[in-house]
Every structure is written in structure tokens, then in C-alpha cells.
Amino acid sequence: MISAQDAARSGDESYIRDLGRAFGGALLFSLPLLMTMEMWTLGFSTQPERRLVFVLAALPVLFGLAHYAGFSERRGLLNNALDTLVALAVGFVTSAALLRVFNVLDLSSAASAVGQISLQAVPAALGALAARRQLSSDLEEGAEDQASYPGELFLMLAGALYFAMNLAPTEEMRLIAYLATPAGALGVLILSIVLLHLIVFEAGFAGQEEAETPTRAFFDFTLPGYALCLLASLAMLWVFGGTDGHGLQALAANVVILAFPAAIGAAAARLLV
């Protein structure tokens, strides 16, 4: 018979293992941005108000991921909230440590250093919460929470945000949008919708909605999902200054181009989380 002390020790060891896995997930998901030069600069050039909005707006997304994925087995409103805060703390620690190791952290100003770390902490926190799904070998078959329809759309939004977050700061995305003709942007839009639909519902991956007909799935998931991709792309462009100084046509091109990888992220999130 297991004593209360042994059970507590086992629980502590399990949580430490979960926390270590969270750091691994944070590193895995945030490394592309941590080694992106534009993010180092945006950390201190982006307006503080936008950085604050970015972190605060990420909290409900992180909370949702704590419910559907999470780096530990604990569930419930309080545990999800605690996992959200711990994941954000893991994101801040991971980002600060690696930016310092890479010698790109601006230590001449506390405000600059905090700005650089805060922008990197959110994608790292996303990775921390996805760690159990992607890095754990002890998940039981069928143990994952089944998402409702709003939950499915939320997961698509989370995936879109992550992919858009990784590419919105880069100059390459803005160059592609600048070079895109109206016909080319329309082609990217159509391709994004087609790929989003095919990847989730036609490619035969585990996790797709087998009961959905292609037509119903298109209207229930693909079109709303792509609308969320556009919203996520616009939000990330605003955070990283990609909407500043653009007319309506240029802004639309930037959003549509960024929504292409966001759509791939939306499809991947529904399959993997």
C-alpha cells in the first residue's frame, strides 16, 4: 500500500518531469524566433503598448491550450490557470537565458531587455503547453480531450497564431507581399483555403473528422478556419509593426500572404494537439 508521503513524492517527481518537458517544448517551439534578427530589433523598437497587448492577449490562448494539451496531466479551472502562468514563466526564463547565451540581449537598458524577452516568451510558452502532446511517450491512446466545435476552431486559431507569429517579423514576408500582384495574392488566398481543407479533411491524417462530408466540412471548418487565419495574420502584423504606413491594398496583400503559412498552422494544430 502506497503511503501518503510516497504518493506526494511521486507527484512531485512527476511534476518535475512535466516541467522539464515544458522547457524542452519551449525551446523547440521558440528557437526559430530566438535566432531571428528581426525579433531582436523588434524587442526594443516595438511600442511598449503593443508588447503589453501581445502578452495579455496571449493569456486566453495559453489557457485554452492548457485545457486541450498542457504540459501536465492536471486538469480543472484552477490547474489550467496555474499551468498557463507556469508556462508563461517557462517562456520568459527560456527566452532570457537563450538571448543572453546568444549575446543578443540588450543589457544597456532594462526596458529594451524586457521588451526583447516578452516578445519571445509567448511562442516559448505555447511550446511549453504543447510539450506533453509532442514530447511525451506515456500518453494513453484516446486520453486526449475531445474538443467541441468552438474548441476545434480555437485550436485552429492557436495554430494559425503560432505560424503567423514565426513569420510576421521577417522581411521576407513583406517582400513577398510587395512583389505580389493582385492576381497573385488571389491565387495565394485560394491555395491557402484549398490546402487547409485538404490537409485536415482529405489527406487521411489521424484526427480528421471522419463523419464530416467534404462539403459540410468546408463550410463548418475550412471557411471559418481561414477567417481566423486572416484575423491571426492581421493581429501579428499589427504587433510587429507590419500594418504601419500601408494603404488598404498593401495591407490586404500582407495579410493574405501571411495567412498562407497561418492556414498550414491551423490545419496542423487540429491534427497534432
VOPAGU-2260 file (C-alpha; in pm, 1 decimal, decimal comma):
REM VOPAGU-2260
SITE   aa  ch    i         X         Y         Z
SITE  MET   A    0       0,0       0,0       0,0
SITE  ILE   A    1     139,0     339,9    -103,2
SITE  SER   A    2     173,7     586,7     181,8
SITE  ALA   A    3      70,2     949,7     155,6
SITE  GLN   A    4     436,6    1051,1     170,7
SITE  ASP   A    5     528,2     820,1    -118,3
SITE  ALA   A    6     231,8     946,3    -320,1
SITE  ALA   A    7     337,6    1306,1    -260,7
SITE  ARG   A    8     696,1    1225,7    -359,2
SITE  SER   A    9     574,5    1051,9    -675,0
SITE  GLY   A   10     357,0    1352,7    -758,3
SITE  ASP   A   11     649,2    1590,8    -709,1
SITE  GLU   A   12     873,4    1379,3    -932,1
SITE  SER   A   13     602,9    1364,3   -1197,3
SITE  TYR   A   14     559,7    1742,1   -1191,2
SITE  ILE   A   15     934,5    1799,0   -1215,7
SITE  ARG   A   16     940,5    1570,2   -1519,7
SITE  ASP   A   17     647,0    1760,8   -1669,6
SITE  LEU   A   18     823,5    2090,1   -1602,0
SITE  GLY   A   19    1140,8    1965,9   -1769,4
SITE  ARG   A   20     935,9    1862,2   -2069,5
SITE  ALA   A   21     779,7    2209,2   -2073,4
SITE  PHE   A   22    1125,7    2366,2   -2100,9
SITE  GLY   A   23    1203,5    2127,6   -2385,4
SITE  GLY   A   24     885,4    2226,1   -2566,2
SITE  ALA   A   25     955,4    2594,1   -2508,4
SITE  LEU   A   26    1299,0    2556,6   -2663,3
SITE  LEU   A   27    1170,0    2352,2   -2955,7
SITE  PHE   A   28     890,9    2593,1   -3048,0
SITE  SER   A   29    1069,0    2921,5   -2982,2
SITE  LEU   A   30    1411,5    2853,1   -3132,7
SITE  PRO   A   31    1328,7    2985,9   -3483,7
SITE  LEU   A   32    1226,0    3322,6   -3337,8
SITE  LEU   A   33    1504,6    3329,7   -3081,1
SITE  MET   A   34    1753,5    3310,4   -3370,0
SITE  THR   A   35    1576,2    3566,0   -3591,6
SITE  MET   A   36    1746,8    3905,0   -3616,7
SITE  GLU   A   37    1424,4    4098,1   -3676,1
SITE  MET   A   38    1288,8    3976,9   -3342,1
SITE  TRP   A   39    1595,9    4102,8   -3159,0
SITE  THR   A   40    1535,2    4450,5   -3300,2
SITE  LEU   A   41    1157,7    4446,9   -3262,1
SITE  GLY   A   42    1201,5    4365,6   -2896,0
SITE  PHE   A   43    1307,1    4721,3   -2822,3
SITE  SER   A   44    1167,0    4909,4   -3123,4
SITE  THR   A   45     805,3    4790,5   -3092,0
SITE  GLN   A   46     583,0    5021,3   -2889,0
SITE  PRO   A   47     552,2    4903,5   -2525,7
SITE  GLU   A   48     173,2    4921,8   -2552,5
SITE  ARG   A   49     174,2    4670,1   -2835,3
SITE  ARG   A   50     403,3    4434,7   -2646,4
SITE  LEU   A   51     173,2    4453,9   -2345,2
SITE  VAL   A   52    -134,7    4384,6   -2557,8
SITE  PHE   A   53      52,0    4093,4   -2717,0
SITE  VAL   A   54     127,5    3928,1   -2382,6
SITE  LEU   A   55    -216,1    3994,6   -2232,1
SITE  ALA   A   56    -399,0    3873,4   -2543,7
SITE  ALA   A   57    -189,3    3556,3   -2535,3
SITE  LEU   A   58    -319,3    3459,7   -2189,4
SITE  PRO   A   59    -660,9    3325,5   -2302,5
SITE  VAL   A   60    -490,0    3138,2   -2586,8
SITE  LEU   A   61    -244,9    2983,0   -2342,8
SITE  PHE   A   62    -528,7    2897,1   -2106,1
SITE  GLY   A   63    -712,4    2717,7   -2385,3
SITE  LEU   A   64    -401,0    2521,5   -2474,8
SITE  ALA   A   65    -356,3    2431,7   -2108,4
SITE  HIS   A   66    -701,5    2275,0   -2124,0
SITE  TYR   A   67    -660,1    2085,3   -2451,0
SITE  ALA   A   68    -290,8    1999,4   -2425,2
SITE  GLY   A   69     -95,4    2122,1   -2124,0
SITE  PHE   A   70     246,3    2011,2   -2005,5
SITE  SER   A   71      97,3    1809,6   -1716,3
SITE  GLU   A   72    -193,0    1570,4   -1664,0
SITE  ARG   A   73    -369,1    1805,5   -1421,8
SITE  ARG   A   74    -699,9    1948,7   -1537,9
SITE  GLY   A   75    -963,1    2182,2   -1398,1
SITE  LEU   A   76   -1007,4    2557,6   -1395,7
SITE  LEU   A   77    -750,6    2626,9   -1124,2
SITE  ASN   A   78    -492,5    2381,5   -1260,7
SITE  ASN   A   79    -533,0    2519,1   -1613,4
SITE  ALA   A   80    -478,1    2871,3   -1481,6
SITE  LEU   A   81    -168,8    2760,7   -1287,8
SITE  ASP   A   82     -30,6    2575,3   -1590,1
SITE  THR   A   83     -87,8    2887,6   -1800,0
SITE  LEU   A   84     113,0    3104,7   -1561,4
SITE  VAL   A   85     386,1    2842,4   -1520,9
SITE  ALA   A   86     412,5    2803,5   -1899,2
SITE  LEU   A   87     448,1    3180,1   -1937,7
SITE  ALA   A   88     716,7    3180,5   -1669,0
SITE  VAL   A   89     894,5    2897,8   -1852,3
SITE  GLY   A   90     872,5    3107,6   -2168,6
SITE  PHE   A   91    1029,9    3409,7   -2000,7
SITE  VAL   A   92    1310,6    3206,1   -1842,2
SITE  THR   A   93    1388,2    3016,4   -2163,6
SITE  SER   A   94    1387,6    3333,1   -2373,5
SITE  ALA   A   95    1601,1    3532,8   -2132,1
SITE  ALA   A   96    1856,7    3252,6   -2096,8
SITE  LEU   A   97    1898,2    3187,0   -2468,6
SITE  LEU   A   98    1902,8    3551,6   -2571,8
SITE  ARG   A   99    2178,9    3600,9   -2315,4
SITE  VAL   A  100    2367,6    3292,8   -2436,5
SITE  PHE   A  101    2344,1    3421,6   -2795,2
SITE  ASN   A  102    2474,6    3758,5   -2669,2
SITE  VAL   A  103    2191,6    3949,7   -2839,3
SITE  LEU   A  104    2012,3    4066,4   -2524,4
SITE  ASP   A  105    2035,9    4444,8   -2493,3
SITE  LEU   A  106    2156,0    4488,7   -2135,7
SITE  SER   A  107    2216,7    4862,3   -2174,8
SITE  SER   A  108    1851,0    4927,3   -2093,6
SITE  ALA   A  109    1617,2    4728,8   -1871,6
SITE  ALA   A  110    1321,7    4833,4   -2087,2
SITE  SER   A  111    1490,4    4702,3   -2401,5
SITE  ALA   A  112    1583,0    4371,2   -2240,8
SITE  VAL   A  113    1231,2    4322,1   -2104,3
SITE  GLY   A  114    1088,5    4406,6   -2445,9
SITE  GLN   A  115    1306,7    4151,9   -2622,6
SITE  ILE   A  116    1224,1    3880,1   -2371,3
SITE  SER   A  117     849,7    3948,2   -2362,9
SITE  LEU   A  118     809,2    3910,4   -2739,2
SITE  GLN   A  119     992,4    3577,7   -2731,5
SITE  ALA   A  120     821,1    3446,4   -2418,6
SITE  VAL   A  121     478,7    3392,7   -2577,4
SITE  PRO   A  122     583,8    3144,9   -2850,8
SITE  ALA   A  123     802,0    2970,7   -2592,9
SITE  ALA   A  124     500,4    2939,1   -2362,1
SITE  LEU   A  125     296,8    2792,4   -2648,9
SITE  GLY   A  126     567,7    2531,9   -2692,2
SITE  ALA   A  127     571,3    2457,9   -2320,6
SITE  LEU   A  128     198,9    2382,0   -2325,9
SITE  ALA   A  129     223,7    2165,9   -2636,3
SITE  ALA   A  130     516,3    1969,1   -2494,7
SITE  ARG   A  131     312,9    1688,9   -2341,3
SITE  ARG   A  132     146,1    1611,1   -2673,2
SITE  GLN   A  133     463,3    1627,5   -2877,5
SITE  LEU   A  134     736,7    1507,7   -2641,5
SITE  SER   A  135     565,7    1261,1   -2408,4
SITE  SER   A  136     576,6     888,4   -2471,8
SITE  ASP   A  137     329,7     792,8   -2198,3
SITE  LEU   A  138       5,2     937,7   -2332,3
SITE  GLU   A  139    -265,8     677,8   -2329,6
SITE  GLU   A  140    -448,2     607,6   -2652,0
SITE  GLY   A  141    -766,3     812,7   -2661,7
SITE  ALA   A  142    -674,6    1001,8   -2345,6
SITE  GLU   A  143    -684,1    1341,6   -2509,8
SITE  ASP   A  144    -977,9    1577,5   -2452,8
SITE  GLN   A  145   -1225,7    1583,3   -2737,9
SITE  ALA   A  146   -1279,4    1940,3   -2849,2
SITE  SER   A  147   -1623,5    2081,4   -2912,6
SITE  TYR   A  148   -1690,8    2277,9   -3228,8
SITE  PRO   A  149   -1577,3    2607,5   -3068,2
SITE  GLY   A  150   -1279,9    2416,9   -2928,0
SITE  GLU   A  151   -1186,3    2290,5   -3273,9
SITE  LEU   A  152   -1194,6    2646,0   -3406,2
SITE  PHE   A  153    -988,6    2762,5   -3109,4
SITE  LEU   A  154    -719,2    2505,0   -3186,0
SITE  MET   A  155    -713,5    2622,4   -3547,0
SITE  LEU   A  156    -669,7    2979,9   -3424,5
SITE  ALA   A  157    -384,6    2874,9   -3193,8
SITE  GLY   A  158    -203,2    2700,1   -3478,6
SITE  ALA   A  159    -256,4    2996,1   -3709,4
SITE  LEU   A  160    -122,8    3237,0   -3447,6
SITE  TYR   A  161     189,4    3029,4   -3390,9
SITE  PHE   A  162     281,0    3004,7   -3758,6
SITE  ALA   A  163     195,0    3369,1   -3824,2
SITE  MET   A  164     397,1    3468,0   -3519,7
SITE  ASN   A  165     706,5    3296,1   -3657,0
SITE  LEU   A  166     692,6    3468,4   -3996,9
SITE  ALA   A  167     527,7    3806,8   -3939,1
SITE  PRO   A  168     850,4    3973,6   -3814,2
SITE  THR   A  169    1059,9    3869,6   -4115,9
SITE  GLU   A  170    1144,0    4099,8   -4405,1
SITE  GLU   A  171    1093,7    3812,4   -4647,8
SITE  MET   A  172     718,2    3807,0   -4581,6
SITE  ARG   A  173     692,0    4178,0   -4652,4
SITE  LEU   A  174     898,7    4143,3   -4968,8
SITE  ILE   A  175     674,5    3864,0   -5097,1
SITE  ALA   A  176     368,0    4079,3   -5026,1
SITE  TYR   A  177     530,6    4376,1   -5201,1
SITE  LEU   A  178     608,7    4168,2   -5510,1
SITE  ALA   A  179     266,1    4003,0   -5521,5
SITE  THR   A  180      27,7    4119,4   -5793,9
SITE  PRO   A  181    -347,7    4131,7   -5719,5
SITE  ALA   A  182    -390,1    3813,0   -5923,1
SITE  GLY   A  183    -100,6    3651,6   -5737,8
SITE  ALA   A  184    -246,6    3744,5   -5397,4
SITE  LEU   A  185    -582,1    3599,9   -5503,9
SITE  GLY   A  186    -404,4    3280,6   -5608,5
SITE  VAL   A  187    -234,8    3256,4   -5267,9
SITE  LEU   A  188    -572,2    3307,4   -5099,1
SITE  ILE   A  189    -734,1    3027,1   -5298,8
SITE  LEU   A  190    -435,1    2796,9   -5246,3
SITE  SER   A  191    -446,8    2861,4   -4871,0
SITE  ILE   A  192    -812,3    2761,4   -4850,0
SITE  VAL   A  193    -761,9    2452,8   -5066,7
SITE  LEU   A  194    -461,8    2331,3   -4865,4
SITE  LEU   A  195    -633,7    2398,4   -4533,9
SITE  HIS   A  196    -926,8    2186,8   -4647,9
SITE  LEU   A  197    -721,6    1906,9   -4800,0
SITE  ILE   A  198    -471,6    1869,1   -4518,3
SITE  VAL   A  199    -735,4    1830,7   -4249,6
SITE  PHE   A  200   -1018,5    1653,1   -4425,1
SITE  GLU   A  201    -885,4    1478,1   -4734,0
SITE  ALA   A  202    -531,0    1362,3   -4661,7
SITE  GLY   A  203    -625,9    1078,4   -4427,4
SITE  PHE   A  204    -429,8    1202,4   -4126,4
SITE  ALA   A  205    -521,2    1085,6   -3778,8
SITE  GLY   A  206    -753,0    1328,4   -3605,0
SITE  GLN   A  207    -953,4    1441,4   -3904,7
SITE  GLU   A  208   -1331,0    1446,2   -3886,6
SITE  GLU   A  209   -1430,8    1119,9   -4049,9
SITE  ALA   A  210   -1801,3    1186,4   -4000,8
SITE  GLU   A  211   -1787,6    1515,0   -4188,2
SITE  THR   A  212   -1869,9    1526,0   -4556,2
SITE  PRO   A  213   -1626,6    1739,0   -4758,5
SITE  THR   A  214   -1895,3    1997,5   -4834,6
SITE  ARG   A  215   -2013,6    2030,9   -4477,1
SITE  ALA   A  216   -1655,4    2035,7   -4350,2
SITE  PHE   A  217   -1574,6    2315,4   -4595,2
SITE  PHE   A  218   -1845,8    2540,8   -4456,1
SITE  ASP   A  219   -1818,5    2430,2   -4093,0
SITE  PHE   A  220   -1441,4    2435,7   -4056,3
SITE  THR   A  221   -1244,2    2542,7   -4361,4
SITE  LEU   A  222   -1402,7    2882,4   -4425,8
SITE  PRO   A  223   -1431,3    2981,1   -4056,2
SITE  GLY   A  224   -1079,8    2848,2   -4005,9
SITE  TYR   A  225    -941,2    3059,2   -4286,8
SITE  ALA   A  226   -1121,3    3364,5   -4149,0
SITE  LEU   A  227    -939,0    3301,1   -3820,4
SITE  CYS   A  228    -611,9    3274,9   -4015,5
SITE  LEU   A  229    -675,0    3619,0   -4164,3
SITE  LEU   A  230    -753,2    3758,2   -3819,2
SITE  ALA   A  231    -440,7    3599,2   -3668,1
SITE  SER   A  232    -226,5    3735,7   -3951,9
SITE  LEU   A  233    -362,7    4087,6   -3912,9
SITE  ALA   A  234    -305,6    4074,7   -3537,2
SITE  MET   A  235      54,9    3957,6   -3571,8
SITE  LEU   A  236     130,1    4216,5   -3837,1
SITE  TRP   A  237      -5,0    4486,8   -3606,3
SITE  VAL   A  238     204,4    4367,1   -3312,2
SITE  PHE   A  239     523,6    4364,5   -3518,1
SITE  GLY   A  240     455,8    4692,8   -3699,6
SITE  GLY   A  241     368,8    4531,9   -4032,2
SITE  THR   A  242      49,5    4737,4   -4067,8
SITE  ASP   A  243     215,3    5076,2   -4022,6
SITE  GLY   A  244     224,4    5306,8   -4323,1
SITE  HIS   A  245      37,7    5072,2   -4557,3
SITE  GLY   A  246    -258,1    5150,9   -4776,0
SITE  LEU   A  247    -553,3    4915,2   -4794,9
SITE  GLN   A  248    -421,0    4721,2   -5096,1
SITE  ALA   A  249     -73,4    4673,2   -4947,4
SITE  LEU   A  250    -220,7    4576,2   -4610,8
SITE  ALA   A  251    -451,1    4321,0   -4774,3
SITE  ALA   A  252    -156,9    4170,8   -4962,1
SITE  ASN   A  253      44,3    4137,3   -4641,9
SITE  VAL   A  254    -243,9    3972,9   -4458,6
SITE  VAL   A  255    -319,2    3727,6   -4740,4
SITE  ILE   A  256      46,7    3628,2   -4781,0
SITE  LEU   A  257      91,5    3572,2   -4407,1
SITE  ALA   A  258    -237,0    3379,7   -4391,6
SITE  PHE   A  259     -83,6    3114,4   -4618,6
SITE  PRO   A  260     150,8    2971,2   -4352,2
SITE  ALA   A  261    -113,8    3050,6   -4090,3
SITE  ALA   A  262    -354,2    2817,9   -4273,1
SITE  ILE   A  263     -96,9    2538,5   -4263,8
SITE  GLY   A  264     -57,5    2602,3   -3891,2
SITE  ALA   A  265    -434,2    2591,6   -3839,5
SITE  ALA   A  266    -457,2    2253,6   -4011,1
SITE  ALA   A  267    -157,9    2115,9   -3821,6
SITE  ALA   A  268    -295,2    2227,9   -3485,8
SITE  ARG   A  269    -618,7    2032,6   -3531,0
SITE  LEU   A  270    -421,0    1722,3   -3619,0
SITE  LEU   A  271    -147,0    1741,6   -3358,3
SITE  VAL   A  272    -297,8    1899,6   -3044,7
